[in-house]
Amino acid sequence: MEKSCSLLIHFDKGTPALANDIKEALEGNDDVAKVEAMKKAIMLLLNGETLPQLFITIVRYVLPSEDHTVQKLLLLYLEIIDKTDGKGRVLPEMILICQNLRNNLQHPNEYIRGVTLRFLCRLNESEIIEPLIPSVLANLEHRHPYIRRNAILAVMAIYKLPQGEQLLVDAPEMIEKVLSTEQDQSAKRNAFLMLFTCAQDRAINFLLSHVDKVSEWGELLQMVVLELVKKVCRTNKGEKGKYIKIIISLLSVPSAAVVYECAGTLVSLSSAPTAIRAAANTYCQLLLSQSDNNVKLIVLDRLNELKSSHKEIMVDMIMDVLRALSSPNLDIRRKTIDIVLELITPRNINEVVLTLKKEVVKTQSGELEKNAEYRQMLIQAIHSCAVKFPEVASTVVHLLMDFLGDSNVASAMDVVVFVREIIETNPKLRVSIITRLLDTFYQIRAARVCACALWIIGEYCLSLSEVESGIATVKQCLGDLPFYSVSEEGESADSSKKSQVVNSTTVSSKRPAILADGTYATQSAASETAFSPPTVVQGSLSSGNLRSLLLTGDFFLGAVVACTLTKLVLRLEEVQPLQVEVNKASTQALLIMVSMLQLGQSSFLPHPIDNDSYDRISHCIRLLCNTGDEIRKIWLQSCRESFVKMLSDKQLRETEELKAKALVSYAQPDDLIDFYHLKSRRHVSDYLRPILLGMSQLELEDEVQDDLKRATGEFINDGADADKLNRILQLTGFSDPVYAEAYVTVHHYDIVLDVTVINRTKETLQNLCLELATMGDLKLVERPQNYTLAPESSKQIKANIKVSSTETGVIFGNIVYETSNVHERTVVVLNDIHIDIMDYISPAACSDAAFRTMWAEFEWENKVAVNTVIQDEKEFLDHIMKSTNMKCLTASSALEGECGFLAANLYAKSVFGEDALVNLSIEKQTDGKLNGYIRIRSKTQGIALSLGDKITLKQKGGST
């Protein structure tokens, strides 16, 4: 077994010190050499050497030393050497050190006395300690507080020894006297801790007799008081009320640590609204007063927990929580916004949106480097508010539309998606939004944002003036036709070999960029970015944003332009009485489309137009040349109907998720329920009146909240017993001499094995040890001890294992023991314990854009072929979701119908913050079997492989 020590020292095994060299250095008079020699001796002892020959040398030459460092190292040496023989008796030579320890305890130097007292706290041999007790007790009255506080700790350590109560019979009484007279806060804390640990009743009596002064005590003592309160209230719930008053009195102390602990203790002990409100208020004050970002994040976690369990109280604190947005840290801001969005009600929505608007305006200053990312978070938050409460949309939509031309593409995309949703859900805002969009369209710099804005213009320009303005805006942004001339093409060919740096919108392929002289060169980039302001092209006016994007080869945007113009011309036919104007607009639209096709097929660009965009633009040309009523209906009505259906499906999904979260367990029919109003002090029986008159309002509230929890079944954990049985694993066979089974408890970051070992023989098993080893990202925290097991008796052995990542781990080992008859050790091999990855994965949600971004970034992929007896696509999808504990991000409406194909995205998050992405793509064969692949992507290899193994095991649909 490894030895325990209070000190960890780095040891270089490559150059071990020799015992003779150490001995020579210790026998000399040089204190520096003695310090080095003692350090070497301690390191050798810690690494398994015994060095028995050094003990007498140290007694002769080191004990008398007056050097403080030497004395400290001497005590460390004495701590780690073996003080007992094989039978547990103290070695005779240990008597030699008792006199030295006594002298140290009476030494005139306070440091020597203090470190010796601290050393006694780590001694377990009562034979060595017994003769030192009078000296220890004498130090309780020393003038120096450093000695007194260590003397109290020594008394506590001695009293806690197996024979401690015989060695120090009246220790609690002495410490209580010290506590009443002690002035030093640290010594007072140690004295109270001793009473709390060894004589809890005395600690409680002292606390209750000094209730009025608790708020004046030192920070250290107040922390111990809180620990005592928590322990007492859990064991004796009937007296909770008077202790909660002590906690509330401590909420006003200046120490932030005490105040934080008070709030946590209040929440854990009471459900009374007054107590929860006080705790929430305390957390909000800490959030603003503390400058450390880690503290702010921890406090936000506590507020998030309160939000889950006491939402109605947290709603009143929403503006206090929002003040945390003043921190420049993005993680703090993100957590704050997440909490606030779940606390919005019709009463506070206006205040919240006003605050978010002010924050959006602040991001325009450009002082902070992450303003764009913060602005995107704010836009998403305002979007969420406007969807929940449409009446606030009018106050924010015009402000946000100023950011359509934002250089941050993601932020601009969030704005345009928000505008698209609001214009449909708020018909009153349609005219103002369209007018503003047409006025600001030229500022948009990103192709994706342009495409979405063009769709809005095509769908929601309804009146004659709006349609005409829409067509004019598109034409203006496209610039003069044609998009290129023969002379320009020639110049482009001549200059294409020149290497010039250009700032332009690019995607992940080679595309042309506009040079300063109006000619074109190609460049490649990995992602879409915002381009520089339009430059002058030879023979044309200043080019618009659509023109610049088209000249980079973005023909998907060209197809969107064609569709928008087609819709606007079709709408113009309905609202324009003059056929001449309609024909003129139609001709101009056709010319633009033909010019885009001509551009795409020319050698002017490095790559031609793609087939899909070519077909779409051609379809628009044919449609404008020959329009039918049925086609007009599809283009002008069906698109909008599909969008409305998409919004309603999204809202339905969100509503279902809220309903699922709101589900609570219910009580049994015969459970007792108390009613708050029946607890009125005036309308109670004579028997109850004295009891209730002694209860404060807080105690009454607490009782009522407990009753409500009992009534709603919150105290009842259905299925807990069955779940426990499922987690019991048999480790040995029934015919083995030792039977063992383990109950596995999986927490977030550690696993607790509660192993029951039963001796099934008629013999006593000696030195029985449970030896465990792990494979994967698992680590044993400690080695279980040796035990002696009587015949046919049992023993509970606990083992803690730390988990560092989401990966399937294996725990294996054996039980080793000795018997009196057999001198050799007997080994019983245990069954392996497989740690299931599903214990660490929980369903999560993310946006489609975030999913695609992560899918592109994550480098680990595991591809699993579909092999199942299930023949229905949706049934197979449900089976995979249930088996992997993942959530389907694909809308249910997209999975409807019987087409023989199914593609869905699944997402989950581990407790360590790791993301797991799954794409399921399957096809139904002619014989009815399913064929396809399940692709798993993650940032780490472990989760991808473990999830793949789980899917391979479970996908057949059997019971394996």
Secondary structure, DSSP 8 states (H G I E B T S, - for coil): -----S------TTS---HHHHHHHHHSS-HHHHHHHHHHHHHHHHTT---TTHHHHHHHHTTT---HHHHHHHHHHHHHS--B-TTS-B-GGGHHHHHHHHHHHT-SSHHHHHHHHHHHTT---HHHHGGGHHHHHHGGG-SSHHHHHHHHHHHHHHHTSTTHHHHSTTHHHHHHHHHHH---HHHHHHHHHHHHHH-HHHHHHHHHHTGGGGGGS-HHHHHHHHHHHHHHHHH-GGGHHHHHHHHHHHTTSS-HHHHHHHHHHHHHH---HHHHHHHHHHHHHHHHH---HHHHHHHHHHHHHHHHH-HHHHHTTHHHHHGGGGS--HHHHHHHHHHHHTS--TTTHHHHHHHHHHHHHHGGG--STTHHHHHHHHHHHHHHHHHH-GGGHHHHHHHHGGGTT-SSHHHHHHHHHHHHHHHHH-GGGHHHHHHHHHHHGGG---HHHHHHHHHHHHHH--SHHHHHHHHHHHHHHH-SSSS--HHHHHHHHHHTT----------SS-EEEE-TTS-EEEE--SS-----S--B-TTSSB--HHHHHHTTT-HHHHHHHHHHHHHHHHHHHHH---HHHHHHHHHHHHHHHHHHHHHHHSTTSSS---HHHHHHHHHHHHHHHS--HHHHHIIIIIHHHHHHHHHHHHHHHHHHHHHHHH------TT-----GGGG-SSSS-TTTHHHHHT--HHHHHHHHHHHHHHHTTTT--TTHHHHHHHTEEE-S-TTSSEEEEEEEEE-SSEEEEEEEEEE-SSS-EEEEEEEEEEESSEEESS----EEE-TT-EEEEEEEEEE-SS--EEEEEEEEEE-SS--S-EEEE---EEE-GGGTEEE----HHHHHHHHHH--EEEEEE---S---HHHHHHHHHHHHT-EE-S-GGGG-S--SEEEEEEEEEETTS-EEEEEEEEEE-TTS-EEEEEEEEESSHHHHHHHHHHHHHHTT-S--
